[in-house]
Amino acid sequence: MAARRSAATLNIMKSLINPICFLLALLCSAIVAAKRPNVIVVMTDDQGYGELSVHGNPILKTPHLDRLHSQSLRLTDFHVAPMCTPTRGQLLTGVDAARNAAINVSAGRTMLRASLPTMADFFKSNGYRTGIFGKWHLGDNYPFRPQDRGFEETLWFPSSHINSVPDYWNNDYFDDTFVVNGKRKVMPGYCTDVYFEEAMKWMKKKSNAGESFLTYIPTNAPHGPFWAPEKELNQARKAMEGHALPQIGEAGRESFAGYLGMILNVDNNMGRLMEFLEKEGLADDTILIYQTDNGSTFGERYFNAGMRGRKTQLWEGGHRVPFFLRWPGGDLGNPRDIDGVTQVQDVLPTLMDLCGLVPSEAPKFDGISLAPVFQGQSDSAPADRMVVINYSRMPFGFEFAGPDSPSVMHREGAGVMWGPWRLLEDKELYNLEKDPGQKNDVIKKHPEVAAKMSAFLDAWWDEVGDIANEPQLTIIGHEAENPSM
């Protein structure tokens, strides 16, 4: 009898304990989920390192970006690709362009390899809501569209810029027709304002529902055509008064004013975004990243922060860009500069570590996690690190077809970075410590440095050379996109 009572008592206790354990498990998982930071990545288009007043620009005043700079961890030697698409693919996969297939802005080489998981895939599989608002430029058709690559909320336009050939007829940055969650829709307002406004509406909705979010805001500004809102355009014109700008020329001043006006508009929207985060109580628990996608289109002609080169070039001005990361509640220490060569492929593995994401299988990144650096475990990125920049060049006219097209990626088209050293196209060597303007090729004076960097490039190309130029095929007639445009 006593034994039966004991067994009955035990069964009653089990029946009580199991629901309690289940509830405790749910509570713990909810607490863990609540502690995960939101993530916002803002990336502008064709804005160089020098196009912020905090970096010494003599014309522009960017007070909101300057404030973000003062609140952030800042990578001082951060590099992307010298053109749009490769940077975007590397950011979203953590993988070199030669491996992810998005190696150019045209010529059938913009499509991001469909088998690779993206930043949105990793965050979505860990319970985050994911949204993109702006420029995609990694494939316009299935299976390459943002909605095919892990993004749940999508507002975007096809190809490289608004008003390009595949874009909706006569879009002009104002009241444009975008692809919104798979359907074309007119969105009133200036394009950059639309991206930020819609992103903030979506983030507020997700936050109110208690959901963590990954928000990607890649603007097309200040990419050409250089159309800015009248308010910021007039501000830019006024700021240009008294500046001769001989390399811009009289005929180019209005285009330049549009370019600067677009940056002023971005700055104003960054101010709106930061105010939104404060107002909604999201600032402390949100990782906010600001960067650009390549070097400036105008910088060499008026101010390039001491660098040589521009967009599409391997000189420093083509690919060294700003990178700010702010996370007030992340226990990352005081705002500060962080030295050492870093690259856009580092962003995804870094975010995965900072957010505690657990991938279904170990990802193979070319980038490294900078989380230990951001968390103060070291002062800079690894000093002995070498990284490669490679992309294919723009074809023109009848250059599109054939094995000799500039759009074919070659080993010798690369730049290798190692501390202050830059080996360009395996034939020129520069030491930025002594020659930040890259005026003096010292490859004959330092053959041992060049040989070491060239050997690193050889080993890298041995890994990627066979797949770097693999065509990525659009699928016509798939149920996900039928008809196809």
Salt bridges, closest charged atoms under 4 A:
ASP45 OD2 - ARG88 NH2 3.65
ASP45 OD2 - LYS135 NZ 2.54
ASP46 OD2 - HIS223 NE2 3.93
ASP46 OD2 - LYS311 NZ 2.98
ASP77 OD1 - HIS79 NE2 2.67
ASP77 OD1 - ARG422 NH2 3.27
ASP148 OD2 - ARG145 NE 2.86
GLU152 OE1 - ARG129 NE 2.97
GLU197 OE1 - ARG272 NH2 2.31
GLU198 OE2 - LYS201 NZ 3.38
GLU211 OE2 - ARG129 NH1 3.58
GLU211 OE1 - LYS206 NZ 3.99
GLU230 OE2 - ARG237 NH1 3.57
GLU254 OE2 - ARG237 NH2 2.44
GLU280 OE2 - LYS204 NZ 3.57
ASP293 OD2 - ARG88 NH2 2.83
GLU316 OE2 - HIS79 NE2 3.57
GLU316 OE2 - ARG422 NH2 2.98
ASP337 OD1 - ARG74 NE 2.68
ASP346 OD1 - ARG385 NH2 2.70
ASP366 OD1 - ARG99 NH2 2.85
GLU412 OE2 - ARG411 NH1 3.41
GLU425 OE2 - ARG393 NH2 3.48
GLU425 OE1 - LYS427 NZ 3.62
ASP426 OD2 - ARG411 NH1 2.87
GLU448 OE2 - HIS446 ND1 3.70
ASP458 OD1 - ARG411 NE 2.70
GLU463 OE1 - ARG99 NH2 3.16
GLU470 OE1 - ARG113 NH1 2.78
